[in-house]
Amino acid sequence: MLIKTNRRYHITTNSHNRFRKLKNLAPKEPEQIWVSDITYVGNRENPMYLALVTDANSKQIMGHDLSNSIDV
């Protein structure tokens, strides 16, 4: 068929760049590597942002913050 299909996803990662790739870090003990993430919760009338700090080895949440602004 000659029907052009529409993509239902967006490409957000460019893996072919000029930066070198580092090996994945594998922590041997707890509290060696912490990772963080910010996620959006709530609705458009009352937006909230949840920031989490997690231990990479044990997956335990080390800290959190819930705020009305993204400046957490």
N, C-alpha and C positions, 0 to 999 in steps of 0.2 A: 504494500500500500504506500501511497505517497503522502500520507498524512503526517505532519510533523508533530511529534509528541512533546508535551510540556514537561519540564523537570519539576518534580514536586519537592525538591530540596535545594539548599544553597550550599555552595562550596565555600567554607570559611578558613580552610587550612592550605597554606602554600608550602609544601615540603621541598620544593626545588628552589632553594634560596642560597645566598652566599655564606650563610652561617654554618659553622661546623656542628656536627651532631655529637652530643655527649652520651656516654653510656648511662644506663639507668642505675640509680643509686639503690643499693640494697642494704638497709640498715641492719646491723648485727644485734644491737641492743635497743631497748626502749629509750625514747627521748633523745635520739641522735638527730633525727630529721623530723621537722614539723612542716606541715603543708597547710595552706589556707585557701578558703573559697568564700565568695560572696554570692548569695542567691536571693532572688526576688520572691517575696511572699506577700499575700494580700490581694487587693483588687485595685482598680484604677482610682477609686475615690479615696482609698486609704492605703497608699503604697508603703510597704515595709521592706527592709533589707536585713538579711540574716548573714552575719559573718562568723565562720567557724575556723578554729585552729585545731588541727588533728595531728596526732602522733602517727608517723608513717609506718611504724613497726606494729604497734598494738591496735591501731585504728581507733584509739580512745580520743574523745573530744577533750582537748586541753583548755579551751576557752571559747567563749561565744559572745556575740553582741547583736542585739536587735534594735534597729534604729529607723527613724522616719526618713533619713537621708542616706545617700550612698557614701558619705564621708566617714564610714565606720573604720 
